[in-house]
Amino acid sequence: MPAPVISHRAMHPVSPEETTLFQAVLFAGFMIRGFTNRSLRETLEPDPGGDEHQRRQASGTMTRKLRLLSAHGLIRKTTDEH
């Protein structure tokens, strides 16, 4: 039986929100060492403030954005090599 097809929404590279995300992902420092959900959130919003619930919500939002980038083949997970 073939694997189910999961569809993802289209990317909008000219929208302000996604342009900012693309710029953060393409940051030169991330090209060398990679990035994490947390490092991207800190780059995009250095002082988020808020309580634990808001931080978890922001983490979930970034996870969905990373999943979308991955589904379109723009990023991929690599092994943790130090």
N, C-alpha and C positions, 0 to 999 in steps of 0.2 A: 504494500500500500504506500503511495507517495506521501511525502511529508506535507502537512497543510501549508498553504500559501498565506503568509502574513503580509498584509499590505501596510504601507506607511504613507503618511501624507507627503506631499511634495515639499521641497525646500524652497524658500523664498529669499535668495541671496541678496536682494536689494532692500529687504525690510530692515529697518534700523536694529531691531532686536537680533536678527540672525546675522547681520553684518558684524555686529559687536561680538557675537559668539565666534564667527569665523576668524576675526582678527585675534581673539584670545587664543584660539586653538593654534593659529599660525605664528604665535609669538616665538621668537628665535630661541629663547631659553627652553621652551617646551620641545622644540625640535631635537634638542640634545638629550634631555633627560626624560621626556615624556610628561604627562600630566595626570592628575587625579581629579576626581569630582571636587574635592576640597580646594585644590590649587586653582581650578578654573573659577569656582565660586569666589575665592579670595581675589582673583584678578578682576573679575567682573564687578564685584561689589566689596571693596576692601573692608568696610565697617558695616556689616549688615545689622548689628544690634539685634534686638528682639529676644524672645525667650526660646526655650528648647523646642517648642512646637514649631515656631517659625523657621528655626534652623533645619529641622527635619523636613519641613515642607520645601525649603529651598534645595535641600539635598535631593529630594525626590524629583523636583522639577529639572535639576541638572541631569539626573540619571535619565530622564525621558529625552532630553536634548541629546545626550551622548548616544543613546540607543538609536535615535533618528539619524545622527551622523554616521553611525556604524552601519545601519541598514542601507544607507546610500553609498557605502563603500568609501567614505571620506576619512574615517579613522579605523583603527583596528587595535585590538588588545595584543600586547606583547608580553614576553616573560619578564620577570623582575630581575634584571641583571645589574649588579653593582660593580 
